[in-house]
Amino acid sequence: MMSLIAVSALGIVLLVAFVVIVVLAAGGYVAASRRARQREVGLRRELEAAERAFAQARALDKGWDRDVLADAARAAVAERFGEAAIGEPLLVQVLDRPGTDADQAIFHVETADGAEHRMTLGRTGGEWGAA
């Protein structure tokens, strides 16, 4: 009779432990999903602001050619991260200062390991490169 009670108690303990693990895993999934959505919303806001600033900079200074800037960003990302970079660098901020050599463009880059980085380009002598 005593071994039957011990087995039942062990079974109950294991069942409770299993339920706790499942609840913690579900909570972790929900928290990670919420964090990812918040990060996406923040990045989307930055992209919209960069688009507005880019349009204004383009209107005021013809040196902000999107294709040239994108090529320079890809080259800078490849130089810094090599093959670890994935996707296209996303322009998130434009710093159009007086003159052209003080201009900067900031890109969001995601690497294969899931890390997110900022890549800043600067313009010197009309050429864009890593700042």
C-alpha positions as CSV (number, residue, x, y, z in Angstrom):
1,M,0.0,0.0,0.0
2,M,2.8,2.4,0.8
3,S,4.5,2.0,-2.6
4,L,1.2,2.8,-4.4
5,I,0.9,6.1,-2.5
6,A,4.6,6.9,-3.3
7,V,4.0,6.3,-7.0
8,S,0.9,8.4,-7.0
9,A,2.8,11.2,-5.2
10,L,5.6,10.9,-7.7
11,G,3.1,11.0,-10.6
12,I,1.5,14.1,-9.2
13,V,4.8,15.9,-8.8
14,L,5.8,15.0,-12.3
15,L,2.5,16.2,-13.7
16,V,2.7,19.5,-11.9
17,A,6.3,20.0,-13.1
18,F,5.2,19.2,-16.7
19,V,2.4,21.7,-16.4
20,V,4.7,24.4,-15.0
21,I,7.2,23.9,-17.8
22,V,4.5,24.1,-20.5
23,V,3.1,27.3,-18.9
24,L,6.5,28.9,-18.8
25,A,7.3,28.0,-22.4
26,A,4.0,29.4,-23.6
27,G,4.7,32.6,-21.6
28,G,8.2,32.9,-23.1
29,Y,6.8,32.5,-26.6
30,V,4.2,35.3,-26.0
31,A,6.8,37.6,-24.5
32,A,9.2,37.1,-27.4
33,S,6.5,37.6,-30.0
34,R,5.4,40.9,-28.3
35,R,9.0,42.1,-28.1
36,A,9.5,41.3,-31.8
37,R,6.3,43.3,-32.7
38,Q,7.5,46.3,-30.7
39,R,10.9,46.2,-32.3
40,E,9.2,46.1,-35.7
41,V,7.0,49.1,-34.9
42,G,10.0,51.1,-33.8
43,L,12.0,50.2,-36.9
44,R,9.0,51.1,-39.1
45,R,8.8,54.6,-37.4
46,E,12.5,55.1,-38.0
47,L,12.1,54.1,-41.7
48,E,9.3,56.5,-42.2
49,A,11.3,59.3,-40.6
50,A,14.3,58.4,-42.8
51,E,12.1,58.5,-45.9
52,R,10.9,62.0,-45.1
53,A,14.4,63.2,-44.3
54,F,15.8,61.5,-47.4
55,A,13.1,63.2,-49.6
56,Q,14.0,66.6,-48.1
57,A,17.7,66.0,-48.4
58,R,17.3,64.9,-52.0
59,A,15.3,68.0,-52.8
60,L,17.9,70.3,-51.3
61,D,21.1,68.5,-52.3
62,K,21.4,66.4,-55.5
63,G,24.2,64.3,-54.0
64,W,21.7,62.0,-52.2
65,D,21.3,59.5,-55.1
66,R,19.5,56.4,-53.7
67,D,21.2,53.9,-56.0
68,V,24.7,55.3,-55.2
69,L,23.9,55.3,-51.5
70,A,22.5,51.7,-51.5
71,D,25.6,50.5,-53.4
72,A,27.9,52.2,-50.8
73,A,25.9,50.7,-48.0
74,R,26.1,47.2,-49.4
75,A,29.9,47.6,-49.9
76,A,30.4,48.9,-46.3
77,V,28.2,46.1,-44.9
78,A,30.2,43.4,-46.8
79,E,33.5,44.9,-45.7
80,R,32.4,45.0,-42.0
81,F,30.4,41.8,-41.7
82,G,31.5,39.8,-44.7
83,E,29.1,36.9,-45.5
84,A,27.4,37.2,-42.1
85,A,25.2,40.1,-43.4
86,I,21.7,39.1,-44.6
87,G,19.1,41.1,-46.4
88,E,19.3,44.6,-47.6
89,P,20.6,47.4,-45.4
90,L,17.7,49.6,-44.5
91,L,18.1,53.4,-44.4
92,V,16.8,54.6,-41.1
93,Q,18.3,58.0,-40.6
94,V,19.6,60.8,-42.8
95,L,21.8,63.6,-41.4
96,D,21.9,66.3,-44.0
97,R,24.2,68.9,-42.5
98,P,25.4,72.1,-44.2
99,G,28.0,71.3,-46.8
100,T,28.4,67.8,-48.2
101,D,31.3,66.4,-46.3
102,A,29.4,66.3,-43.0
103,D,26.4,64.3,-44.4
104,Q,25.7,60.9,-42.9
105,A,23.3,58.1,-43.7
106,I,22.6,55.5,-41.0
107,F,21.5,52.0,-42.0
108,H,19.9,49.1,-40.1
109,V,21.7,45.8,-40.8
110,E,20.7,42.3,-39.6
111,T,23.4,39.5,-39.6
112,A,22.9,35.8,-40.0
113,D,23.2,35.3,-36.2
114,G,20.1,37.5,-35.7
115,A,22.0,40.4,-34.3
116,E,21.0,43.9,-35.4
117,H,23.6,46.6,-36.1
118,R,23.8,50.2,-37.2
119,M,26.0,51.1,-40.1
120,T,26.9,54.8,-40.6
121,L,28.0,56.1,-44.0
122,G,29.6,59.4,-44.5
123,R,30.3,61.5,-47.6
124,T,33.8,62.8,-48.3
125,G,34.6,64.5,-51.6
126,G,31.2,63.4,-53.1
127,E,31.9,59.7,-52.3
128,W,30.0,57.7,-49.8
129,G,31.8,55.2,-47.5
130,A,31.8,53.8,-43.9
131,A,32.1,56.6,-41.4
